């Protein structure tokens, strides 16, 4: 009997506590589409921070970056000042509705059951969300493959002007994960800035957040997989200068083989980039290589004509000059183009 009474009292106590908790976390009547009002009448300040949890890759063809980002937003809502420690669904309170200015296919990692806000002291509201997917970056490839990019991801509120909402970037809590799965790139820094932009349609100003990921392309792949083999192909055409000029048929055949191989390199590189209205540094290097091979073929024709006209000694002298001049032209041209891309 005593155990039964103790259990009954325990159940009653738990029920009372639960009822009190429910009453304590009962939302007041409020409009969730109206931003909270500050005591000084100014715009609500939303502190924002981001964590780049992972970067899975950069696609130069589609001009997109695949990211996994965690976002934290915090603001004060005086209407919730008595609800410290309570949790509510995102749809039950006012939450700034962020959208990306970049074209994207981002998805949220938190479903509706866990999409909640937490109320802190003095009506401080905290909301966390995780986004992952592809974001358009519109990065310029003019210096490819020696390029450095600032991948800008811009967030903007929906239908809330700067007079009502102002973002406050929290750079101290904005950081990169120590381990990123991205290959072919070296990620340097992450910065978060706020700026105001004017909408063309309405003329209103919006407070916007720009998350910038700075990264350098790792050039070793292109040095050893493209430029080094390309150097050997171009150097193969220099055999022309060591073959007796009276065998110009062999010289022309060797030059033509080198020319076709360099053009094949050019087509292979073009397939890894989108159609561009300008030349990249690698394009210019390939064009310079084609020009060097073409000049080698032209040199073979000139020396062949000298032999036919009975000036074989002159032909041998031109070959000796070409053995020095052509390597200098190739390496000097490549070095100049590479330095222009690095700077």
C-alpha positions as CSV (number, residue, x, y, z in Angstrom):
1,X,0.0,0.0,0.0
2,X,2.8,2.4,0.9
3,X,4.6,1.6,-2.4
4,X,1.4,2.3,-4.3
5,X,0.9,5.6,-2.6
6,X,4.6,6.5,-3.2
7,X,4.3,5.7,-6.9
8,X,1.0,7.7,-7.2
9,X,2.6,10.7,-5.5
10,X,5.6,10.4,-7.9
11,X,3.4,10.3,-10.9
12,X,1.4,13.3,-9.7
13,X,4.7,15.2,-9.0
14,X,6.1,14.4,-12.5
15,X,2.8,15.4,-14.0
16,X,2.8,18.7,-12.2
17,X,6.4,19.4,-13.2
18,X,5.6,18.6,-16.9
19,X,2.5,20.8,-16.8
20,X,4.6,23.6,-15.3
21,X,7.3,23.1,-18.0
22,X,4.6,23.2,-20.7
23,X,3.1,26.4,-19.2
24,X,6.6,28.0,-18.8
25,X,7.3,27.3,-22.5
26,X,4.0,28.6,-23.8
27,X,4.6,31.1,-26.5
28,X,2.8,34.5,-26.2
29,X,0.5,35.6,-29.0
30,X,2.9,37.0,-31.7
31,X,3.2,37.3,-35.4
32,X,6.1,35.2,-36.8
33,X,6.3,37.4,-39.9
34,X,7.1,40.5,-38.0
35,X,10.7,41.1,-36.8
36,X,11.3,41.8,-33.1
37,X,11.6,45.5,-32.1
38,X,14.6,46.7,-30.2
39,X,14.3,49.1,-27.2
40,X,16.1,51.9,-29.2
41,X,13.9,51.3,-32.2
42,X,16.7,50.3,-34.5
43,X,16.9,47.3,-36.8
44,X,17.2,43.9,-35.1
45,X,20.9,42.8,-35.1
46,X,21.4,39.2,-36.1
47,X,24.9,37.9,-35.2
48,X,26.0,35.3,-37.8
49,X,28.8,32.9,-37.9
50,X,29.6,30.0,-40.3
51,X,31.7,26.8,-40.1
52,X,32.9,25.3,-43.4
53,X,32.8,21.7,-42.4
54,X,34.0,20.4,-45.7
55,X,34.7,21.3,-49.3
56,X,34.3,18.4,-51.5
57,X,35.5,19.9,-54.8
58,X,35.6,22.7,-57.3
59,X,34.2,22.1,-60.7
60,X,35.7,24.4,-63.3
61,X,33.4,23.3,-66.1
62,X,30.2,24.1,-64.3
63,X,31.8,26.9,-62.2
64,X,30.5,25.4,-58.9
65,X,32.0,24.5,-55.5
66,X,30.6,21.7,-53.4
67,X,30.4,22.6,-49.7
68,X,29.1,21.5,-46.4
69,X,28.4,24.6,-44.2
70,X,27.1,25.0,-40.7
71,X,25.4,28.4,-39.9
72,X,24.6,29.9,-36.5
73,X,22.3,32.9,-36.1
74,X,21.6,34.7,-32.9
75,X,19.4,37.7,-32.1
76,X,17.3,39.2,-29.3
77,X,13.5,39.0,-29.2
78,X,12.0,40.9,-26.3
79,X,8.7,39.0,-26.8
80,X,10.5,35.8,-25.6
81,X,12.3,37.3,-22.6
82,X,10.5,35.0,-20.1
83,X,11.1,31.8,-21.9
84,X,14.8,31.1,-21.1
85,X,15.7,27.4,-21.7
86,X,12.7,26.7,-24.0
87,X,12.9,25.3,-27.5
88,X,10.4,26.0,-30.3
89,X,10.0,24.9,-33.9
90,X,11.4,27.4,-36.3
91,X,7.9,28.1,-37.7
92,X,6.6,29.2,-34.3
93,X,8.9,32.3,-33.9
94,X,10.4,34.9,-36.1
95,X,13.6,33.7,-37.8
96,X,15.4,35.6,-40.5
97,X,14.8,33.7,-43.8
98,X,18.2,33.4,-45.5
99,X,18.6,32.7,-49.2
100,X,21.6,32.4,-51.3
101,X,22.3,35.1,-53.9
102,X,24.4,32.6,-55.8
103,X,22.7,30.0,-57.9
104,X,22.8,26.8,-55.9
105,X,21.3,23.4,-55.2
106,X,21.9,23.6,-51.4
107,X,19.9,21.3,-49.1
108,X,19.4,21.5,-45.4
109,X,20.7,18.7,-43.2
110,X,18.2,19.3,-40.3
111,X,14.7,18.0,-40.9
112,X,11.5,19.6,-39.5
113,X,11.5,17.6,-36.3
114,X,14.9,19.1,-35.3
115,X,14.6,22.5,-37.0
116,X,14.3,24.4,-33.7
117,X,15.4,27.6,-32.0
118,X,16.7,27.8,-28.4
119,X,15.8,30.7,-26.2
120,X,18.5,32.0,-23.9
121,X,18.7,34.7,-21.3
122,X,17.0,38.1,-21.9
123,X,15.2,36.7,-24.9
124,X,18.3,35.8,-26.8
125,X,17.4,33.4,-29.7
126,X,19.8,31.0,-31.2
127,X,19.2,29.1,-34.5
128,X,21.5,26.6,-36.1
129,X,21.3,25.0,-39.6
130,X,23.5,22.9,-41.8
131,X,23.6,23.3,-45.6
132,X,25.3,21.1,-48.2
133,X,25.4,21.0,-51.9
134,X,26.7,22.9,-55.0
135,X,27.1,26.7,-55.1
136,X,27.9,28.7,-58.2
137,X,31.1,30.6,-57.9
138,X,31.7,32.4,-61.2
139,X,35.4,32.2,-60.8
140,X,37.7,33.7,-63.5
141,X,40.1,31.2,-65.1
142,X,42.3,33.6,-67.0
143,X,45.4,32.6,-64.9
144,X,44.7,28.8,-65.0
145,X,46.5,26.7,-63.7
146,X,48.4,29.3,-61.7
147,X,45.1,30.9,-60.4
148,X,44.1,32.0,-56.9
149,X,40.4,32.5,-56.2
150,X,38.1,34.0,-53.6
151,X,35.0,31.9,-53.7
152,X,32.2,34.3,-52.5
153,X,29.0,32.9,-51.1
154,X,26.4,35.6,-50.4
155,X,23.4,35.3,-48.1
156,X,20.5,37.7,-48.2
157,X,17.3,38.0,-46.2
158,X,13.9,37.5,-47.9
159,X,11.7,40.6,-47.8
160,X,13.4,42.2,-44.9
161,X,15.1,45.5,-45.5
162,X,18.2,47.0,-43.8
163,X,16.0,49.3,-41.7
164,X,14.5,46.2,-40.1
165,X,17.4,43.7,-40.0
166,X,21.1,44.2,-39.9
167,X,23.6,41.3,-39.9
168,X,26.6,41.4,-37.6
169,X,29.4,39.1,-38.8
170,X,30.9,37.0,-36.0
171,X,34.4,36.4,-37.5
172,X,35.7,35.0,-34.3
173,X,33.4,32.0,-34.5
174,X,33.7,31.6,-38.3
175,X,36.3,29.0,-39.2
176,X,37.4,26.2,-41.5
177,X,37.5,22.6,-40.6
178,X,41.0,21.1,-40.0
179,X,40.3,18.3,-42.5
180,X,38.9,19.1,-46.0
181,X,38.3,16.5,-48.7
182,X,39.0,18.9,-51.5
183,X,41.8,17.8,-53.9
184,X,43.8,19.9,-56.3
185,X,43.4,23.0,-54.1
186,X,45.0,24.6,-51.1
187,X,42.4,26.5,-49.0
188,X,44.0,29.5,-47.2
189,X,41.5,31.7,-45.3
190,X,37.8,32.1,-44.6
191,X,36.3,35.6,-44.0
192,X,32.8,36.9,-43.3
193,X,31.7,40.4,-44.2
194,X,28.5,42.4,-44.1
195,X,27.5,44.9,-46.7
196,X,24.4,46.7,-47.9
197,X,23.1,46.3,-51.4
198,X,20.3,48.0,-53.2
199,X,17.6,46.0,-55.0
200,X,16.9,47.1,-58.5
201,X,13.3,46.2,-58.4
202,X,12.2,47.9,-55.2
203,X,15.1,50.3,-54.6
204,X,15.3,49.1,-51.0
205,X,18.5,48.3,-49.2
206,X,19.3,44.8,-47.8
207,X,21.9,43.8,-45.3
208,X,23.8,40.9,-46.8
209,X,26.5,38.5,-45.7
210,X,29.4,37.4,-47.8
211,X,31.3,34.3,-46.8
212,X,34.6,34.2,-48.8
213,X,36.8,31.1,-49.2
214,X,40.3,31.9,-50.5
215,X,42.1,29.1,-52.2
216,X,45.1,28.4,-54.5
217,X,45.1,25.8,-57.2
218,X,47.8,23.2,-56.7
219,X,49.9,23.5,-59.8
220,X,52.1,20.3,-59.4
221,X,49.6,18.1,-61.3
222,X,49.7,20.4,-64.4
223,X,53.5,20.8,-64.1
224,X,54.2,17.1,-64.2
225,X,51.2,15.7,-66.1
226,X,50.9,18.3,-68.9
227,X,53.8,20.7,-69.1
228,X,56.7,18.2,-68.5
229,X,55.4,15.8,-71.2
230,X,54.7,18.8,-73.5
231,X,58.3,19.9,-73.0
232,X,59.5,16.5,-74.2
233,X,57.2,16.6,-77.2
234,X,58.4,20.1,-78.2
235,X,62.0,19.0,-77.6
236,X,61.4,16.0,-79.9
237,X,61.0,18.5,-82.7
238,X,64.5,19.9,-82.0
239,X,65.9,16.6,-83.3
240,X,65.4,18.3,-86.6
241,X,68.5,20.5,-85.9
242,X,70.7,17.4,-85.4
243,X,69.6,15.5,-88.6
244,X,71.6,16.4,-91.7
245,X,69.8,19.1,-93.6
246,X,69.8,17.1,-96.8
247,X,67.3,14.7,-95.2
248,X,64.6,17.3,-94.9
249,X,61.8,14.8,-95.7
250,X,62.6,13.1,-92.4
251,X,62.8,16.5,-90.7
252,X,59.4,17.6,-91.9
253,X,57.8,14.2,-90.8
254,X,59.2,14.6,-87.4
255,X,58.0,18.2,-87.1
256,X,54.5,17.2,-88.2
257,X,54.3,14.4,-85.6
258,X,55.3,16.9,-82.9
259,X,52.7,19.3,-84.1
260,X,49.9,16.8,-84.0
261,X,50.9,15.7,-80.5
262,X,50.9,19.3,-79.2
263,X,47.5,19.9,-80.7
264,X,46.2,16.8,-79.0
265,X,47.5,18.2,-75.7
266,X,45.6,21.4,-76.4
267,X,42.3,19.5,-77.0
268,X,42.8,17.4,-73.8
269,X,43.2,20.5,-71.7
270,X,40.2,22.3,-73.3
271,X,38.0,19.4,-72.2
272,X,38.6,20.2,-68.5
273,X,37.5,23.8,-68.8
274,X,34.2,25.5,-69.8
275,X,34.0,27.3,-73.2
276,X,35.7,30.6,-72.4
277,X,35.8,33.9,-74.3
278,X,39.5,34.5,-73.3
279,X,42.7,32.5,-73.2
280,X,44.1,31.0,-70.0
281,X,47.8,31.0,-69.2
282,X,47.9,27.3,-70.1
283,X,46.2,28.1,-73.5
284,X,48.9,30.6,-74.1
285,X,51.6,28.1,-73.1
286,X,50.2,25.6,-75.6
287,X,49.9,28.1,-78.4
288,X,53.5,29.2,-77.7
289,X,54.6,25.5,-77.9
290,X,52.7,25.1,-81.2
291,X,54.5,28.2,-82.5
292,X,57.9,26.8,-81.5
293,X,57.2,23.5,-83.3
294,X,56.0,25.4,-86.4
295,X,59.2,27.4,-86.4
296,X,61.2,24.2,-86.2
297,X,59.4,22.9,-89.3
298,X,60.0,26.2,-91.0
299,X,63.7,26.0,-90.1
300,X,63.8,22.6,-91.7
301,X,62.3,24.0,-94.9
302,X,64.8,26.8,-95.0
303,X,67.9,24.6,-94.5
304,X,66.5,22.1,-97.1
305,X,66.3,24.9,-99.6
306,X,69.9,26.0,-98.8
307,X,71.0,22.4,-99.5
308,X,69.1,22.2,-102.8
309,X,70.7,25.5,-103.9
310,X,74.2,24.3,-103.0
311,X,74.7,26.1,-99.7
312,X,75.0,23.2,-97.3
313,X,77.5,24.9,-95.1
314,X,75.1,27.7,-94.5
315,X,72.4,25.2,-93.6
316,X,74.6,23.5,-91.0
317,X,75.3,26.9,-89.5
318,X,71.6,27.7,-89.1
319,X,71.1,24.3,-87.4
320,X,73.8,25.1,-84.9
321,X,72.2,28.4,-84.1
322,X,68.8,26.8,-83.7
323,X,70.1,24.2,-81.2
324,X,70.6,27.1,-78.8
325,X,67.9,29.6,-79.7
326,X,64.9,27.3,-79.7
327,X,65.3,26.0,-76.1
328,X,65.8,29.6,-74.9
329,X,62.7,30.7,-76.8
330,X,60.6,27.9,-75.3
331,X,61.7,28.2,-71.7
332,X,61.8,32.0,-71.7
333,X,58.3,32.1,-73.2
334,X,56.9,29.6,-70.7
335,X,58.6,31.4,-67.8
336,X,57.1,34.8,-68.8
337,X,53.6,33.4,-69.2
338,X,53.8,31.5,-65.9
339,X,55.0,34.5,-64.0
340,X,52.1,36.6,-65.5
341,X,49.7,34.0,-64.2
342,X,51.2,33.8,-60.7
343,X,51.1,37.6,-60.3
